[in-house]
Amino acid sequence: MRVGLGIAFRKRIQTDVLSTTFAALSGAVVDALLGASGLMQFRSASTLHSELDLLKQTELRLHYEGFKIINIDCAILTARDLSESAIDEIRDKMCKALFIDSRDMNIKIYDDDQMPYAVQVQAVALIGQKNN
């Protein structure tokens, strides 16, 4: 088994908190997965435009390299309120792109009034070799 860490920080330029949070979380998760697999060189080579495409491409790369995602644990630090349903929507979207069960991805929210226009995300990914 291998472990990777991803960190992302986004200033909220747009008013859509959900999109900004999804973008930050996607970046952190991709970095954690590629870091765990030792495939970080593919992060900078990516020319994809959407976070969802980047998640799908990362999962595909892991699959072809013989890895499977075991668990992803995330922490979001923000001053903005994110409802439980918003977090569930983000989790479902990411899990579908990564072909994992929603029980294999944990997202925790921590409030910080010092960051009213930003979101910081940390993600830890655990991957293993696929059984062939």
C-alpha positions in Angstrom: 0.0 0.0 0.0 1.1 3.5 -0.7 0.0 6.9 0.7 0.0 10.3 -0.9 -0.8 13.9 0.3 -2.3 16.7 -1.7 -2.9 20.3 -0.6 -4.8 23.0 -2.5 -5.6 26.6 -1.7 -8.0 28.7 -3.7 -9.0 32.3 -3.4 -12.7 32.6 -4.0 -12.9 34.9 -7.0 -16.3 33.6 -8.1 -19.3 33.6 -5.8 -20.1 29.9 -6.4 -18.7 28.3 -3.2 -19.6 24.8 -4.4 -17.5 25.2 -7.7 -14.5 26.7 -5.9 -14.6 24.0 -3.2 -14.9 21.2 -5.9 -12.0 22.7 -7.8 -9.7 22.9 -4.7 -10.7 19.4 -3.5 -10.2 17.9 -7.0 -6.7 19.4 -7.2 -5.7 18.1 -3.8 -7.1 14.6 -4.5 -5.3 14.3 -7.8 -2.0 15.4 -6.2 -2.5 12.8 -3.4 -3.3 10.0 -5.8 -0.4 10.8 -8.2 2.0 11.3 -5.3 1.0 7.9 -3.8 1.5 6.2 -7.1 4.8 7.9 -7.9 3.3 9.3 -11.1 3.5 13.1 -10.3 5.1 13.8 -13.6 1.7 13.3 -15.2 0.2 16.2 -13.2 2.2 18.9 -15.0 1.7 17.2 -18.4 -2.0 17.5 -18.1 -3.7 19.9 -20.5 -7.2 19.1 -19.5 -9.5 22.0 -18.8 -12.0 20.7 -16.2 -11.4 19.3 -12.7 -13.7 16.4 -13.5 -11.7 15.4 -16.6 -8.5 15.6 -14.5 -10.0 13.2 -11.9 -11.1 10.8 -14.6 -7.7 10.9 -16.3 -5.9 10.3 -13.0 -8.1 7.3 -12.2 -7.4 5.9 -15.7 -3.7 6.4 -15.3 -3.7 4.6 -11.9 -5.8 1.7 -13.4 -3.3 1.2 -16.3 -0.4 1.4 -13.9 -1.9 -1.4 -11.8 -3.2 0.6 -8.8 -6.6 0.7 -7.1 -7.9 3.4 -4.8 -8.5 2.1 -1.3 -9.4 5.3 0.6 -9.4 9.1 0.3 -9.6 11.3 3.4 -10.1 15.1 3.0 -10.3 18.1 5.2 -11.7 21.4 4.0 -10.9 24.6 5.9 -13.2 27.5 5.0 -15.2 30.3 6.6 -18.2 29.7 4.3 -21.0 27.4 5.3 -21.2 24.2 3.2 -24.3 22.2 3.8 -24.2 18.4 4.3 -26.1 18.0 1.0 -23.4 20.2 -0.8 -20.7 17.9 0.6 -22.6 14.8 -0.4 -22.9 16.2 -4.0 -19.2 16.9 -4.2 -18.4 13.4 -2.8 -20.8 11.7 -5.2 -19.4 13.5 -8.2 -15.8 12.7 -7.3 -16.5 9.1 -6.4 -18.2 8.5 -9.8 -15.3 10.0 -11.6 -12.8 7.8 -9.6 -15.0 4.6 -9.7 -15.0 4.3 -5.9 -17.7 3.7 -3.4 -18.8 6.8 -1.4 -17.8 5.0 1.8 -14.2 5.1 0.6 -14.1 8.9 0.6 -14.4 11.0 3.8 -14.8 14.8 3.7 -14.5 16.8 6.8 -15.3 20.6 7.1 -13.5 22.9 9.5 -14.7 26.5 10.0 -12.2 29.3 10.0 -13.4 32.9 10.2 -10.0 34.1 9.2 -10.4 32.8 5.7 -13.6 34.5 4.4 -12.7 34.5 0.7 -10.6 31.3 0.5 -10.7 27.6 0.8 -7.9 25.3 1.8 -8.0 21.5 1.2 -5.8 18.6 2.3 -6.3 15.2 0.9 -4.6 11.9 1.9 -5.0 9.0 -0.5 -4.3 5.3 0.2 -3.8 3.1 -2.9 -2.8 -0.5 -3.4 -1.8 -2.9 -6.2 -4.7 -4.4 -8.0 -5.1 -8.2 -7.7 -4.7 -9.6 -11.2 
